Amino acid sequence: MEDASKHTVIPEILPKAGLVYSEKGNLSEVLCKPKIMPIKSTTLEQIEQMEKDFQAYANQPEDMQD
């Protein structure tokens, strides 16, 4: 069972006049500078701080919460 889409051949169409451009020789790996990513985003830090504050508030005795 062979997949017919893998063996489809696309015919080349060459212009009768004009220039033909080929970039087959220029294909190579392109390296970029590494991106510096924060370990924790500021939004995540804010959410964690809000959760800590809520836990501290929830653990207080009921007469002290108001």
Backbone bond lengths (Angstrom), bond angles and torsions (degrees), N, CA, C in turn:
res aa  C-N    CA-C-N  psi(-1)  N-CA   C-N-CA  omega(-1)  CA-C   N-CA-C  phi
1 M - - - 1.460 - - 1.522 109.34 -
2 E 1.285 116.04 101.93 1.452 121.11 179.29 1.520 109.60 -102.16
3 D 1.318 115.06 142.76 1.460 120.40 179.26 1.528 108.69 -80.71
4 A 1.314 116.62 120.59 1.465 120.81 -176.89 1.528 112.22 -67.45
5 S 1.338 118.22 -27.23 1.464 120.03 -177.75 1.531 111.77 -70.69
6 K 1.327 118.21 -22.88 1.461 120.80 179.33 1.526 111.45 -74.83
7 H 1.318 117.55 -25.44 1.449 121.60 -174.20 1.521 113.03 -104.76
8 T 1.310 117.62 13.26 1.458 120.72 179.03 1.525 108.84 -73.37
9 V 1.305 116.41 127.28 1.459 121.75 -179.71 1.521 108.51 -105.03
10 I 1.323 115.54 126.73 1.459 121.04 178.08 1.520 107.84 -95.47
11 P 1.318 118.15 121.87 1.476 119.69 -178.40 1.530 111.22 -71.59
12 E 1.332 115.86 143.69 1.457 120.65 177.66 1.519 109.74 -77.72
13 I 1.327 115.55 141.30 1.463 120.60 176.32 1.524 106.51 -119.14
14 L 1.311 116.46 112.28 1.458 121.21 179.76 1.519 109.38 -102.53
15 P 1.326 117.16 134.61 1.463 119.58 179.75 1.535 111.06 -70.25
16 K 1.322 115.71 149.06 1.471 120.71 177.97 1.530 111.28 -73.92
17 A 1.337 116.53 -31.70 1.459 120.84 179.49 1.527 107.99 -136.93
18 G 1.308 117.12 153.87 1.458 120.94 178.25 1.517 111.20 107.71
19 L 1.312 115.51 -172.36 1.454 121.82 -176.77 1.527 110.50 -99.79
20 V 1.288 116.23 148.73 1.463 122.54 175.62 1.521 106.99 -114.04
21 Y 1.309 116.53 124.37 1.456 121.76 -179.20 1.519 109.38 -103.31
22 S 1.311 116.00 137.52 1.457 121.26 177.27 1.516 108.34 -133.59
23 E 1.325 116.96 130.66 1.456 121.19 -179.94 1.521 111.55 -116.90
24 K 1.313 117.89 20.13 1.453 120.69 -178.29 1.523 111.95 -63.05
25 G 1.313 118.40 -34.76 1.456 121.77 -177.77 1.516 113.24 -74.87
26 N 1.321 118.37 -18.69 1.458 121.58 -175.60 1.517 113.55 -91.77
27 L 1.329 118.97 2.41 1.453 120.55 -178.13 1.528 109.71 -78.35
28 S 1.313 115.86 119.92 1.456 121.14 177.56 1.524 108.34 -157.83
29 E 1.317 114.93 171.66 1.455 119.48 178.79 1.526 109.86 -71.02
30 V 1.312 115.35 142.37 1.453 120.96 177.62 1.518 107.47 -118.00
31 L 1.315 116.34 120.38 1.455 120.71 -179.84 1.520 109.08 -98.05
32 C 1.323 115.97 139.53 1.459 119.92 178.37 1.527 108.95 -121.18
33 K 1.312 115.34 164.88 1.445 120.64 179.69 1.521 109.18 -65.99
34 P 1.325 118.37 142.28 1.463 119.87 178.99 1.526 110.65 -67.29
35 K 1.304 115.41 143.53 1.454 121.18 179.32 1.526 108.99 -88.25
36 I 1.302 116.82 134.34 1.457 120.94 177.71 1.526 107.51 -91.50
37 M 1.322 114.80 114.38 1.456 120.68 -177.91 1.522 108.84 -109.19
38 P 1.332 117.81 138.45 1.459 118.99 177.11 1.528 110.37 -68.66
39 I 1.318 115.82 147.19 1.465 119.32 178.56 1.523 109.35 -65.80
40 K 1.325 116.21 -44.01 1.461 121.10 175.38 1.516 107.64 -128.21
41 S 1.314 116.25 135.57 1.454 119.32 178.20 1.526 109.13 -75.81
42 T 1.312 115.74 158.71 1.458 119.69 179.82 1.521 111.01 -64.16
43 T 1.328 117.48 -33.83 1.463 120.40 178.28 1.520 110.39 -64.52
44 L 1.330 117.18 -42.54 1.457 120.69 178.62 1.523 110.37 -64.18
45 E 1.320 117.46 -39.76 1.460 120.59 178.01 1.530 110.70 -63.95
46 Q 1.344 117.64 -39.93 1.464 120.89 178.06 1.523 111.02 -64.16
47 I 1.330 117.03 -41.89 1.466 120.53 179.49 1.526 110.26 -64.35
48 E 1.341 117.17 -42.80 1.460 120.30 178.38 1.523 111.11 -62.83
49 Q 1.327 117.38 -39.74 1.469 120.52 178.63 1.527 110.57 -65.57
50 M 1.340 117.03 -40.28 1.466 120.07 177.76 1.527 110.48 -64.00
51 E 1.336 117.96 -38.86 1.463 120.60 178.16 1.522 111.28 -65.93
52 K 1.339 117.19 -40.14 1.465 120.53 177.36 1.525 110.62 -63.70
53 D 1.338 116.84 -43.28 1.462 120.78 178.95 1.523 110.91 -62.07
54 F 1.347 116.47 -41.32 1.454 120.03 179.81 1.524 110.76 -66.42
55 Q 1.345 117.26 -41.02 1.461 119.79 178.59 1.530 110.59 -62.84
56 A 1.323 117.34 -40.82 1.464 120.83 177.75 1.525 110.17 -64.13
57 Y 1.332 116.58 -39.92 1.468 120.83 179.10 1.529 110.61 -68.04
58 A 1.337 116.92 -39.92 1.461 120.77 -177.83 1.526 111.46 -71.37
59 N 1.314 118.47 -27.17 1.454 121.41 -178.77 1.526 112.99 -83.64
60 Q 1.332 118.77 -7.80 1.457 121.61 178.22 1.529 109.53 -71.63
61 P 1.319 117.48 151.53 1.469 119.69 173.81 1.532 109.79 -62.60
62 E 1.346 116.28 152.40 1.464 120.00 -174.85 1.524 113.18 -63.25
63 D 1.312 119.10 -32.73 1.464 120.57 -178.93 1.534 111.53 -71.70
64 M 1.312 119.56 -17.73 1.466 122.70 -179.21 1.535 111.77 -94.07
65 Q 1.354 119.59 -14.04 1.451 121.56 -172.62 1.533 112.82 -71.99
66 D 1.284 121.12 -27.53 1.475 122.78 -177.06 1.478 112.99 -85.64
